[in-house]
Amino acid sequence: MKLALGPVLYYWPRDTMMAFYDAVAASPVDIVYLGETVCSRRHELRLPDWLALAAMLADAGKEVVLSTQALLESGSDLTNLRKLTCNGRFAVEANDIGAVHCLDGSLPFVAGPHLNLYNEDSVALMAQLGARRWVMPLEMGRAALATMQQSRPTGLETEVFAYGRMPLAFSARCFTARHRNLGKDDCQFSCMAHPDGLELRTRDADTFLILNGTQIQSHLVYNLLGEMAVMASMGVDVLRISPQAQHTDAVVALFDRARRRELETAQAQAALAPLMPAAACDGYWHGKPGMAFDKREAA
């Protein structure tokens, strides 16, 4: 199986992003997704910067995919989408059906996790429109994926979100700005103060969700490291790791050692635990509430 590094979901300073991708170039990941998928107001990097990073990573031997924004809200968002889908060189991850239509067969694309592909017909349609890979929706479990794999179109790869805080929902409202009593159009780029998102607790002070601008994430970290052998037997082609502010390189290295069978599952899970920004979960994979974690798999 190949390892993919998903797009950075948070708002990091430009220098931080550049240093991060310099390190990624020397990492064992096979595929790198680049681009702003959450909020168009995040302007530390613009399309020419993303294209320059894409060229650098491609020269380092990585497969590069440019990810589109998941929620388009304005004419300028649509303009940026058209520019990205017309880049002429790099594949695109379509996170909105509008991106699929903009591509119109001009470039191979990845059907992203936000397209809600929950049945065989929808996946087959994406393949007919030019998709070369599809990403399983985060809420889909192992049993449903096994069914989908049985009728997967020839030549279409399957990718699974295997590690990271799960992007659960998007809104036209910026939750991080609202937390500071700021309007969305005067957010003062509040997201940059929270490199792993802003923690949201319940009234009983229990951890619950992560606010990331217009995006809601799980507080717990989705972790399918212990399921690598199962996914390989199911014919999964790619495992996605979602970047975090610290230790992404070490997380990637552990997944790489596990796929090479240099570490037993229990050893890899024990080494991964202190690297995570919060506790693990894998409930959706097992057909349970998303916050659950099957400790038998971690043993």
CORBELMO-V308116 format. One record per helix or strand of 3 or more residues. SS is the DSSP state (H for helix, E for strand). FROM is the first residue (numbers start at 1). TO is the last residue. If there is no record, write none. Layout:
SS,FROM,TO
SS,FROM,TO
This chain:
E,2,5
H,14,25
E,31,34
H,47,59
E,63,67
H,75,85
E,91,94
H,97,103
E,109,111
H,113,115
H,120,128
E,131,135
H,142,150
E,157,170
H,175,179
H,184,186
H,190,193
E,198,201
E,207,212
E,215,223
H,225,233
E,238,241
H,248,259
H,265,273
H,284,286
H,295,298
